[in-house]
C-alpha cells in the first residue's frame, strides 16, 4: 500500500510535524510520498532526505533558525532568506528533488499568475524557500523568471498533488484553534483571523485523507514563538500517540515488532 503524508504550513508550529513523525516512525509506518507547504515543506524535505525527526529537532534547536534571517534592505520584504539557503545546502548538498529518498512535493504561490505551484523535480532549495516566504516578512523568491511567495497563501494543506497517487493518506495539521471569548491583543486578532482563513477549507481537505492528526489548540501559538519549540514537539508527539491508540485505520498500519 502506498502511503502519503501531508504537512501543513504554520511557522514555528511546524515543529509539531516532527512530533507526529516521531510517533509514526516508532510505530513502523513508512511513507511513499510527502507533500508540504511552508514549514511543512522544510520538515518534509528533511525527513525525505532520511533525517530522523528527533535529529531534525536538534537541527532547529542547535542552529536557532531565525538567527539566519537577515534584514532585506530595499527588497520587497523585511527580511531575506539567503542565509537559510546556505544552511539548507548543508543538508541538501545536491539541491535536487531527485536526491531525496522519498518523492516529495512542495507547494508555493506563483505571485505573477495568482495560482498555486507544485514543485516535485529539479532544484529543491529555491522551492523550499519560496514555500516559506511569508509575504511582507520575507523577500519573495524568483524561480524561472517568476515570483513566488508562501504556499500557505493559496494552499496551506496540499493534499491535492498526491491524493490520486496514494492508497492511504495521513495529514498533519498544526493550526487547530481553540475557542475563545475575548480578543487578547491587536496582534492576536490578526493572527487568529489569518489562521481562520487558511483553515476554512480543512473540512474539504480532510475528505481526501484517511487520518488527520491535529494537536488541539496548536493554532494559539504565535508563528514566530521559538521559545515553545520543545513544547510543541512533545505535545504533538503525545497527540500522535493517542491517535495511534484510538484510530482503527491508523492501527492497521502499525508494524508489529
C-alpha positions in Angstrom: 0.0 0.0 0.0 1.3 3.4 -1.0 1.1 5.8 2.0 1.2 9.6 1.6 1.9 12.3 4.1 0.6 15.9 4.0 2.2 18.6 6.2 0.6 21.9 6.7 2.3 25.3 7.0 2.3 27.1 10.3 5.7 28.8 11.1 7.3 27.5 14.3 4.2 25.4 14.8 5.6 23.2 12.0 7.7 21.6 14.7 4.5 19.7 15.5 5.1 17.7 12.4 8.3 16.4 13.9 6.5 15.1 17.0 3.9 13.4 14.7 6.6 11.9 12.5 8.5 10.6 15.6 5.4 8.7 16.9 4.5 7.4 13.4 8.1 6.3 12.8 8.3 4.5 16.1 5.1 2.6 15.0 7.0 1.4 11.9 4.9 3.4 9.5 6.8 4.2 6.2 5.8 6.9 3.7 6.0 6.7 -0.1 5.2 10.3 -0.8 5.3 13.6 1.1 3.5 16.9 0.3 4.2 20.0 2.3 3.7 23.8 2.5 5.9 26.4 4.2 7.2 24.9 7.5 5.7 21.6 6.3 7.9 21.8 3.2 11.1 22.2 5.3 10.2 19.4 7.7 9.0 17.2 4.9 12.1 17.7 2.8 14.5 17.0 5.7 12.6 13.8 6.6 12.5 12.8 2.9 16.3 13.2 2.9 16.5 10.4 5.5 17.0 12.5 8.7 15.1 11.2 11.7 12.5 13.5 13.4 14.5 13.8 16.6 17.6 14.8 14.7 15.7 17.4 12.7 14.5 18.8 16.1 18.2 19.0 17.2 19.0 20.9 14.0 16.3 23.5 14.8 17.4 23.7 18.4 21.1 23.9 17.6 21.0 26.3 14.7 18.4 28.7 16.0 16.9 29.0 12.5 15.7 32.6 12.9 19.3 33.8 13.6 20.0 33.0 9.9 17.3 35.5 8.8 18.8 38.9 7.8 17.2 42.3 7.0 16.4 42.7 3.3 17.2 46.4 2.7 15.5 47.8 -0.3 13.8 44.5 -1.1 10.1 43.5 -1.2 10.1 42.1 2.3 11.5 43.0 5.7 13.9 40.0 5.8 15.9 37.8 3.4 16.1 34.0 3.4 19.5 33.9 1.7 21.3 32.7 4.8 18.8 29.9 5.2 19.8 28.8 1.7 23.4 28.3 2.9 22.1 26.3 5.9 19.9 24.1 3.7 22.8 23.3 1.4 24.5 21.5 4.4 21.6 19.0 4.4 20.7 19.0 0.7 24.2 19.2 -1.0 22.8 18.1 -4.4 20.0 20.7 -4.3 17.6 18.4 -6.2 14.3 16.6 -5.6 15.8 13.6 -7.3 18.3 13.3 -4.4 15.6 12.8 -1.8 14.9 9.3 -0.6 11.1 9.8 -0.6 9.4 11.6 -3.5 8.3 15.0 -2.3 6.0 17.8 -3.5 6.5 21.4 -2.3 3.8 24.0 -2.6 4.4 27.7 -3.3 2.3 30.5 -4.6 3.0 32.0 -8.1 2.7 35.7 -7.4 2.7 36.6 -11.1 -0.2 34.4 -12.1 -2.0 34.3 -8.8 -2.1 30.5 -8.7 -0.7 27.5 -6.7 2.5 26.0 -7.9 3.6 22.4 -7.1 7.3 21.6 -7.4 8.5 18.0 -7.5 11.6 17.9 -9.7 14.7 19.9 -10.4 16.2 22.3 -7.9 15.0 21.8 -4.3 16.2 24.7 -2.1 14.6 27.6 -4.0 11.1 25.9 -3.9 11.5 25.3 -0.1 12.4 29.0 0.4 9.6 30.1 -1.9 7.1 27.9 0.0 8.3 29.6 3.3 8.4 33.2 2.1 5.6 34.8 4.2 4.6 38.0 2.4 5.8 41.3 3.9 8.0 39.4 6.4 10.3 37.7 3.8 11.6 38.7 0.4 9.9 36.7 -2.4 11.9 34.1 -4.3 12.5 34.2 -8.0 12.3 30.8 -9.9 12.4 30.6 -13.7 11.6 34.3 -14.1 8.6 34.1 -11.9 8.0 35.5 -8.4 7.0 33.0 -5.6 5.7 33.5 -2.1 4.5 31.4 0.8 2.5 28.3 -0.4 0.1 28.7 2.5 -1.5 31.8 0.8 -3.4 29.6 -1.6 -2.9 26.1 -0.2 -1.8 25.5 3.3 -2.7 21.8 3.3 -1.6 20.4 -0.1 -3.3 17.1 -0.3 -4.3 17.6 -4.0 -1.0 16.8 -5.7 -0.7 13.3 -4.1 -4.3 12.2 -3.5 -4.5 10.3 -6.7 -1.1 8.7 -6.3 -1.6 7.2 -2.8 -3.8 4.5 -1.3 -3.7 5.9 2.2 -3.1 9.5 3.2 -2.1 10.8 6.7 -2.4 14.5 7.3 -0.6 16.5 9.9 -2.1 19.9 10.6 -0.7 22.4 13.2 -3.3 25.1 13.1 -6.2 24.0 15.3 -7.7 27.0 17.0 -9.2 26.7 20.5 -12.4 28.5 21.3 -12.0 32.0 22.8 -14.3 34.5 24.4 -12.0 37.6 24.1 -9.6 39.4 21.9 -6.2 39.4 23.8 -4.4 41.9 21.6 -4.4 43.5 18.1 -1.6 41.0 17.1 -3.6 38.0 18.2 -6.7 39.4 16.4 -4.7 39.4 13.2 -3.0 36.0 13.8 -6.3 34.3 14.6 -8.0 35.8 11.6 -5.3 34.6 9.3 -5.4 31.1 10.7 -9.2 31.0 10.4 -8.8 31.9 6.7 -6.2 29.2 5.9 -8.3 26.6 7.9 -11.5 27.5 6.0 -11.2 24.6 3.6 -9.9 22.0 6.0 -13.2 20.1 6.1 -13.0 19.6 2.4 -9.3 18.6 2.5 -10.0 16.1 5.3 -12.2 14.2 2.9 -9.1 13.3 0.9 -7.3 12.0 4.0 -7.8 8.7 5.8 -6.3 10.1 9.0 -5.8 13.7 10.2 -3.6 14.3 13.2 -4.2 17.8 14.6 -2.9 18.6 18.1 -5.6 20.6 19.9 -5.1 24.3 20.3 -1.8 24.5 18.4 -3.0 27.4 16.4 -3.0 29.6 19.5 0.9 29.6 19.4 2.4 32.6 17.5 4.0 31.7 14.2 7.4 33.1 15.5 7.3 31.8 19.1 10.6 29.8 19.0 10.6 29.5 22.8 7.9 26.9 22.5 9.8 24.7 20.1 10.3 21.7 22.5 6.8 22.1 24.0 5.3 21.9 20.5 7.3 18.8 19.7 6.2 16.9 22.8 2.6 18.0 22.7 2.3 16.8 19.1 4.1 13.6 19.8 1.6 12.8 22.5 -1.3 13.7 20.3 0.0 11.3 17.6 0.4 8.5 20.2 -3.2 8.9 21.2 -4.3 8.8 17.6 -2.3 5.6 17.1 -4.0 4.0 20.1 -7.6 5.1 19.2 -7.9 5.3 15.4 -8.7 1.9 13.8 -7.4 2.9 10.4 -4.1 4.0 11.8 -3.8 0.9 14.0 -3.8 -1.2 10.8 -0.6 0.4 9.7 1.4 -0.2 12.8 4.2 -2.7 12.2 4.4 -5.3 15.0 7.9 -5.7 16.4 
